[in-house]
Amino acid sequence: MPIKDATLPVNFIIHNGDVKDPGPDQSIVPQVNPAAFVKSQDATLYPQLCAAEGNAVIHYRRAAGDYGDYTSTDYKQFWGLHTWNAAADPGWTTPHKPQRVDGFGVVFSVPVDQTKDLGYILHKGDTKDPGSDQFLTFKKYGCEVWQLEGADPEALTFCR
């Protein structure tokens, strides 16, 4: 929605007739929090859709588009996602497969406990990319990451 001054609060109410859901009037300051996701019967304003859904979303791009064969059950045939700590450990030989493909690459989405750091490794067989274990700290980075082949996100400058 168009706003006149991003430094001033934008107040809003979600309702169906006279019934407010989630209840209280709500407000964001666009310069501080440019987006808000709301769940029915939950007064929390979530900064990202994945936070509202309780997921971590990892976008992964390989320059050559060589992601492998996701129809295979052999973990040596595709780039998968191994997770631990904030998400269930699927087992090294049964990594998560992506849920979709977008303009960046493949997209993994996994249910997480966002009060813990998510440990993860992108791997094909025993080959890891970028090689080291990765950690997503939700309070620092949010719940969505775009990772390039060979790039260590912790070594990069992030913007939110």
Secondary structure, 3 states (H helix, E strand, C coil): CCCCCCCCCEEECCEECCEECCCCCEEECCCCCCCCEEECCEEEEECCHHHHHCEEEEEEECCCCCCECCCCCCHHHECEEEEEECCCCCCCCCCECCCEECCCCEEEEEECCCCCCEEEEEEECCEEEEEEEEEECHHHHCCEEEEECCCCHHHCCCCC
